[in-house]
Each structure stands twice: as C-alpha cells, then as structure tokens.
Amino acid sequence: MFRIIRQLSLPATLHRMAFFAVIATLQGCATLTAVYEEVPSVTRAQEETFEQNEFSVAKGEDLIGRLRSVRLEKGDTLPDIARHYGLGLNGLTAANPGVDIWLPEAGERLLLPHSFILPDAPRKGVVINLATMRLFAFKGSGDSLTVVTYPVGVGTEDRPSPTGQMRVERKMYRPSWYVPVSIAKAHLKKGDVLPAVVPPGPDNPLGEYALYLTAPSYLIHGTNKPASIGLRASNGCFRLYPEDVKRLYGITPAKTPVNIINQPYLVGLRDGVVYLEVHGPTEELDQGELDKVYRKLKALESASGRPLDWSKVKTVLAEARGIPVPVFEIRPESANQIAEPTEVRHPAELRFKPKLAELTADAWSVLVAELQNETDAARLAAIINHQGPHIPARMVSKGSGHQVIAGPFTDQKEAREIIRRLKMDLELDARLVEPARR
C-alpha cells in the first residue's frame, strides 16, 4: 500500500527518548501500602460532575475539595484523565503509584486527588506552590473567601522557576514568543534553528493567553503541550492548560500580587481533623521545611491535649503521595466527619482527548517504528499522540509485528516537519510514506 521514501533508524532502546525519560521518573513510585489504606473505601454513590477548580474557604480551615475516583476504560491514558478532571500529570501518578501512564488497565480504579491543603501563605492574589505544582487564585476575604486552583507546569532542574514576591505586570491575548538566546542556542546544538520571534498560532509555546510577571522573562501562560502540565518541563515559566489560563486571564487584573513558594509539606485543618500532605520523596525534601511542619504538628497536639499518631506521620512522609491524609482528630467526634472518596461515572467522552482522523492509502504519513512487542508499539503511539502541537499517531499490526504510523498529513511538507519534530523531541528517526498512486 505504501512506498517507503527514507530508511528508518529506531533508537536501540526506547528510554533514550527525552519524553520517556520524564515518564520513567514518574513510574518509579512506591507500591500501594499503608497510606492508601488510610484513605477510606470508595462509596458506591456516583455523581456526574463536580466542582474541580473553585472552592469556598471556611474561616480557620485549610483543606478544600474532596477525593474522588473513577473506573478506567479501554483506551484511557493518564494525561487524558488528568486534563479532563483538571489535574496535573505528576499529581495523578503520585496518588496512583504503579498505574501505567499510557496503557492503564480497563476497570482499574483511579484515585482523583481533588483535595488540597492551601499553602502556608497570605490568602490574596495568586499563590503558586512549586512543590505541588498548583496555582491558587484567591478572591474576596474573611467569610466570603473563595479560591480558584489549577495545576501548572514549572521549570526543570536546569532552568528552575523563581520564588518570591512579584506582580502581574501586564497581560496579552495571543502573544508572540521572543525566543531567549539560551533556548535558541540549546536548539541549535541539536540542529534545530529557531526563529527570533514565533507569532501567535499552534507553534507558539505561550498559547493564547499570557500574564507577564515583574520578574523579567517569567510568565504565567498557556501551552501547546498540554501533556506537560503537572511536570517540571518548562524553561522557568508557569504553564496552564489552555482552558485554565483563559479563565485565569479573565479574573486576574494587572498589578495582582503573585507569591511563588516551595512547600512540599502541608498541614491543614478541616472539621476538627488535622491532615498532612507530602510531595516528593523524603530524601529530596527540605529539612528546614520539615522542621517547620513538625513544629506546627506539635503545637496542634499540645493545644488539643490529644496525642498525635506519629507513626502515621512517618508513613505519610515515606509514601509522599501528594494527597491530604488525616493524622489525628482534635475532637473525638470529628472522625465521623472524614469524607469518603466518591466514585464518579466515567464520561462518555474525555474532553480534549486527541482525536485521530482516518488514515487512508492516499494520504501522506510517517512510519515511526516497527516493533515486535505490541505493548511497546501501543505505548509509543500514545506518547507521540500526546506531543504538542498534536501529532496523530496509531499502532497498526502487520504480520507478526506492529508499526507505529503518524498521520494523515495534508502534504509532503507537513509530513517532513513531523519527521523533524520526532527527531528533535524524541530522538526518533522516522521515514516518509508517500501516498499510494491511484
């Protein structure tokens, strides 16, 4: 059906690919142990929808939202589930250790970590917690305080996001991206020449909306790589899902204060119950922040006159699943007020899930790989299908093997651009597939 134009050279091992390297760090989670058992069993009551982003904040309390769960269906991926439910990928995988990101089992129950302890910071303007990779935008005060919260993508270890107090200096719809010299040089080393300015459109990494901060060169903006939300994947800026940044843009005026913090340990109170939330493995956590949390827990223990379960605290620290876990009840009657996770119905269609057009013999396409292992081929197709801007890809079984094919594309130019991107982003050597002659 297809005539091959160029030879394919697949890397010897898939873990060489940059995106695979990111995923590998997420897959190295601990198995489900004691902390999961502390989360109450799921109720059978189901609900169609629930508030994902905006919550009222009761005076004197720190915990917002509720835990939910959903049963996975065939064809689901965790990036699609994360975006549909307004979660970041890292938060979802940390809450569900051992679940395959790209090929989870149908019928598996996935915990949706829609419960958050508010950062230990003034509740005004915008607060971004780098450790949790979440943004909190506060509105009102006192008894009428509400918070809007979104997952964010933050800077890598090499190009970390800043911390400190700043403000929104200005806002822009459909911004142009002026490529920083350091980024242009990094791409040039790989043979990829970037233009000095990228205009608005699908190739612009800033997306449709941008809020420029008073710290030079740092922005809160959208993205054309939505699968990176909830990962350390940016050059220091703060990425949001396109639908989230649009709303944030509308409710955040210029001069709004922005407080960027890094708090991996969070202690919160709701309905007389003290919760502990921990992000990141213990060996990576900051000792100063840990000491601060221990002092807070001891103060609560002393004020309540009730012993805190310190063994449970140690377990939460070791598991670091990023979900609020009750560590003790200040009042004896408060144990009955701990809400159980509610199972929600799987939607008929996941919002924003990449769609694949029919691949016909008369269309341009790209042969990415030929693999014997079906699982490897399906996983590679899912990863490519979640690149940004979107690259449509699928697995096609052929004989005893399996091909990963990207397409369809409108013309040879578009197909060759995809070949270039696969090489730059994933170190894959793909080959062009010409349309069949009629």
SULPECOR-V437902 format. One record per residue. N is the residue number from 0. BURIAL is I if it has 16 or more other C-alpha atoms within 10 Angstrom, else O. Layout:
n:N burial:BURIAL
n:N burial:BURIAL
This chain:
n:0 burial:O
n:1 burial:I
n:2 burial:O
n:3 burial:O
n:4 burial:O
n:5 burial:O
n:6 burial:O
n:7 burial:I
n:8 burial:O
n:9 burial:O
n:10 burial:O
n:11 burial:O
n:12 burial:O
n:13 burial:I
n:14 burial:O
n:15 burial:O
n:16 burial:I
n:17 burial:O
n:18 burial:I
n:19 burial:O
n:20 burial:O
n:21 burial:O
n:22 burial:I
n:23 burial:O
n:24 burial:O
n:25 burial:I
n:26 burial:I
n:27 burial:O
n:28 burial:I
n:29 burial:O
n:30 burial:O
n:31 burial:O
n:32 burial:O
n:33 burial:O
n:34 burial:I
n:35 burial:I
n:36 burial:O
n:37 burial:O
n:38 burial:I
n:39 burial:O
n:40 burial:O
n:41 burial:I
n:42 burial:O
n:43 burial:O
n:44 burial:O
n:45 burial:O
n:46 burial:O
n:47 burial:O
n:48 burial:O
n:49 burial:O
n:50 burial:O
n:51 burial:I
n:52 burial:I
n:53 burial:I
n:54 burial:O
n:55 burial:O
n:56 burial:I
n:57 burial:I
n:58 burial:O
n:59 burial:O
n:60 burial:I
n:61 burial:I
n:62 burial:I
n:63 burial:I
n:64 burial:I
n:65 burial:I
n:66 burial:I
n:67 burial:I
n:68 burial:I
n:69 burial:I
n:70 burial:O
n:71 burial:I
n:72 burial:O
n:73 burial:O
n:74 burial:O
n:75 burial:I
n:76 burial:I
n:77 burial:I
n:78 burial:I
n:79 burial:I
n:80 burial:I
n:81 burial:I
n:82 burial:I
n:83 burial:I
n:84 burial:I
n:85 burial:I
n:86 burial:I
n:87 burial:I
n:88 burial:I
n:89 burial:I
n:90 burial:I
n:91 burial:I
n:92 burial:I
n:93 burial:I
n:94 burial:I
n:95 burial:I
n:96 burial:I
n:97 burial:I
n:98 burial:I
n:99 burial:I
n:100 burial:I
n:101 burial:I
n:102 burial:I
n:103 burial:I
n:104 burial:I
n:105 burial:O
n:106 burial:O
n:107 burial:O
n:108 burial:I
n:109 burial:I
n:110 burial:I
n:111 burial:I
n:112 burial:I
n:113 burial:I
n:114 burial:I
n:115 burial:I
n:116 burial:I
n:117 burial:I
n:118 burial:I
n:119 burial:O
n:120 burial:O
n:121 burial:O
n:122 burial:I
n:123 burial:I
n:124 burial:I
n:125 burial:I
n:126 burial:I
n:127 burial:I
n:128 burial:I
n:129 burial:I
n:130 burial:I
n:131 burial:I
n:132 burial:I
n:133 burial:I
n:134 burial:I
n:135 burial:I
n:136 burial:I
n:137 burial:I
n:138 burial:I
n:139 burial:O
n:140 burial:O
n:141 burial:O
n:142 burial:O
n:143 burial:O
n:144 burial:I
n:145 burial:I
n:146 burial:I
n:147 burial:I
n:148 burial:I
n:149 burial:I
n:150 burial:I
n:151 burial:I
n:152 burial:I
n:153 burial:I
n:154 burial:I
n:155 burial:O
n:156 burial:O
n:157 burial:O
n:158 burial:O
n:159 burial:I
n:160 burial:I
n:161 burial:I
n:162 burial:O
n:163 burial:O
n:164 burial:O
n:165 burial:I
n:166 burial:I
n:167 burial:I
n:168 burial:I
n:169 burial:O
n:170 burial:I
n:171 burial:O
n:172 burial:O
n:173 burial:I
n:174 burial:I
n:175 burial:I
n:176 burial:I
n:177 burial:O
n:178 burial:O
n:179 burial:O
n:180 burial:O
n:181 burial:O
n:182 burial:O
n:183 burial:O
n:184 burial:O
n:185 burial:O
n:186 burial:O
n:187 burial:O
n:188 burial:O
n:189 burial:O
n:190 burial:O
n:191 burial:O
n:192 burial:O
n:193 burial:O
n:194 burial:O
n:195 burial:O
n:196 burial:O
n:197 burial:I
n:198 burial:I
n:199 burial:I
n:200 burial:O
n:201 burial:O
n:202 burial:O
n:203 burial:I
n:204 burial:I
n:205 burial:I
n:206 burial:I
n:207 burial:I
n:208 burial:I
n:209 burial:I
n:210 burial:I
n:211 burial:I
n:212 burial:I
n:213 burial:I
n:214 burial:O
n:215 burial:O
n:216 burial:O
n:217 burial:I
n:218 burial:I
n:219 burial:I
n:220 burial:I
n:221 burial:I
n:222 burial:I
n:223 burial:I
n:224 burial:I
n:225 burial:I
n:226 burial:I
n:227 burial:I
n:228 burial:I
n:229 burial:I
n:230 burial:I
n:231 burial:I
n:232 burial:I
n:233 burial:I
n:234 burial:I
n:235 burial:I
n:236 burial:I
n:237 burial:I
n:238 burial:I
n:239 burial:I
n:240 burial:I
n:241 burial:I
n:242 burial:O
n:243 burial:I
n:244 burial:I
n:245 burial:I
n:246 burial:O
n:247 burial:I
n:248 burial:I
n:249 burial:O
n:250 burial:O
n:251 burial:I
n:252 burial:O
n:253 burial:O
n:254 burial:O
n:255 burial:I
n:256 burial:I
n:257 burial:I
n:258 burial:I
n:259 burial:I
n:260 burial:I
n:261 burial:I
n:262 burial:I
n:263 burial:I
n:264 burial:I
n:265 burial:I
n:266 burial:I
n:267 burial:I
n:268 burial:I
n:269 burial:I
n:270 burial:I
n:271 burial:I
n:272 burial:I
n:273 burial:I
n:274 burial:I
n:275 burial:I
n:276 burial:I
n:277 burial:I
n:278 burial:I
n:279 burial:I
n:280 burial:O
n:281 burial:I
n:282 burial:O
n:283 burial:O
n:284 burial:I
n:285 burial:O
n:286 burial:O
n:287 burial:O
n:288 burial:O
n:289 burial:I
n:290 burial:O
n:291 burial:O
n:292 burial:I
n:293 burial:O
n:294 burial:O
n:295 burial:O
n:296 burial:I
n:297 burial:O
n:298 burial:O
n:299 burial:I
n:300 burial:I
n:301 burial:O
n:302 burial:O
n:303 burial:O
n:304 burial:O
n:305 burial:O
n:306 burial:O
n:307 burial:I
n:308 burial:O
n:309 burial:O
n:310 burial:O
n:311 burial:I
n:312 burial:I
n:313 burial:O
n:314 burial:O
n:315 burial:I
n:316 burial:I
n:317 burial:I
n:318 burial:I
n:319 burial:I
n:320 burial:I
n:321 burial:I
n:322 burial:I
n:323 burial:I
n:324 burial:I
n:325 burial:I
n:326 burial:I
n:327 burial:I
n:328 burial:I
n:329 burial:I
n:330 burial:O
n:331 burial:O
n:332 burial:O
n:333 burial:O
n:334 burial:O
n:335 burial:O
n:336 burial:O
n:337 burial:I
n:338 burial:O
n:339 burial:O
n:340 burial:I
n:341 burial:I
n:342 burial:I
n:343 burial:I
n:344 burial:O
n:345 burial:I
n:346 burial:O
n:347 burial:O
n:348 burial:O
n:349 burial:O
n:350 burial:O
n:351 burial:O
n:352 burial:I
n:353 burial:I
n:354 burial:O
n:355 burial:O
n:356 burial:O
n:357 burial:O
n:358 burial:I
n:359 burial:O
n:360 burial:I
n:361 burial:O
n:362 burial:I
n:363 burial:I
n:364 burial:I
n:365 burial:I
n:366 burial:I
n:367 burial:I
n:368 burial:I
n:369 burial:I
n:370 burial:I
n:371 burial:O
n:372 burial:O
n:373 burial:I
n:374 burial:O
n:375 burial:I
n:376 burial:I
n:377 burial:I
n:378 burial:I
n:379 burial:I
n:380 burial:I
n:381 burial:I
n:382 burial:I
n:383 burial:I
n:384 burial:I
n:385 burial:I
n:386 burial:I
n:387 burial:I
n:388 burial:I
n:389 burial:I
n:390 burial:I
n:391 burial:I
n:392 burial:I
n:393 burial:I
n:394 burial:I
n:395 burial:I
n:396 burial:O
n:397 burial:O
n:398 burial:O
n:399 burial:O
n:400 burial:O
n:401 burial:I
n:402 burial:I
n:403 burial:I
n:404 burial:I
n:405 burial:I
n:406 burial:I
n:407 burial:I
n:408 burial:I
n:409 burial:O
n:410 burial:O
n:411 burial:I
n:412 burial:O
n:413 burial:O
n:414 burial:I
n:415 burial:I
n:416 burial:O
n:417 burial:I
n:418 burial:I
n:419 burial:I
n:420 burial:I
n:421 burial:I
n:422 burial:I
n:423 burial:I
n:424 burial:O
n:425 burial:I
n:426 burial:I
n:427 burial:I
n:428 burial:I
n:429 burial:I
n:430 burial:I
n:431 burial:I
n:432 burial:I
n:433 burial:I
n:434 burial:I
n:435 burial:O
n:436 burial:O
n:437 burial:O
